[in-house]
Amino acid sequence: MEDDSDVQRVLDALNDSDCRAILEAIDEESLSAKEISERCELPLSTSYRKIDVLETAGLISEKTRLSPSGNHASEYERLVEDVVMSVEDGDGLKLTVSLRDGQDRSPFQTPPRTR
């Protein structure tokens, strides 16, 4: 993670039950906003807001679903495999985001507390 604001965006997204429902819905397949809305039983406007939160946090990405009719649509895929927060002895907190491509984002570490 780059800085405190990146970490906070990830934590805020994961703390939101609608965002977690969306991540679960797109676990195995990419879905359009309308499909996400239906599967998660969310208003379409809420789905778009939560999709934006997840994109900003770097947990999902948008791609284009091609249609033979030429009416292409955006769909969303999950980028993250898991997020781990750990307490490192003497090193503070560490947040590691593992991506589906097998890469890990640089872990973010908080400074250790002085006593």
FENCORMO-V882550 format. One record per residue. N is the residue number from 1. RES is the residue in one small letter. SS is DSSP state (@ for helix, = for strand, . for the rest). Layout:
BEGIN
N_RES_SS, N_RES_SS
END
This chain:
BEGIN
1_m_., 2_e_., 3_d_., 4_d_@, 5_s_@, 6_d_@, 7_v_@, 8_q_@, 9_r_@, 10_v_@, 11_l_@, 12_d_@, 13_a_@, 14_l_@, 15_n_@, 16_d_., 17_s_@, 18_d_@, 19_c_@, 20_r_@, 21_a_@, 22_i_@, 23_l_@, 24_e_@, 25_a_@, 26_i_., 27_d_., 28_e_., 29_e_., 30_s_., 31_l_=, 32_s_., 33_a_@, 34_k_@, 35_e_@, 36_i_@, 37_s_@, 38_e_@, 39_r_@, 40_c_@, 41_e_., 42_l_., 43_p_., 44_l_@, 45_s_@, 46_t_@, 47_s_@, 48_y_@, 49_r_@, 50_k_@, 51_i_@, 52_d_@, 53_v_@, 54_l_@, 55_e_@, 56_t_@, 57_a_., 58_g_., 59_l_., 60_i_=, 61_s_=, 62_e_=, 63_k_=, 64_t_=, 65_r_=, 66_l_., 67_s_., 68_p_., 69_s_., 70_g_., 71_n_., 72_h_., 73_a_=, 74_s_=, 75_e_=, 76_y_=, 77_e_=, 78_r_=, 79_l_., 80_v_=, 81_e_=, 82_d_=, 83_v_=, 84_v_=, 85_m_=, 86_s_=, 87_v_=, 88_e_=, 89_d_., 90_g_., 91_d_., 92_g_=, 93_l_=, 94_k_=, 95_l_=, 96_t_=, 97_v_=, 98_s_=, 99_l_=, 100_r_., 101_d_., 102_g_., 103_q_., 104_d_=, 105_r_., 106_s_., 107_p_., 108_f_=, 109_q_=, 110_t_., 111_p_., 112_p_., 113_r_., 114_t_., 115_r_.
END
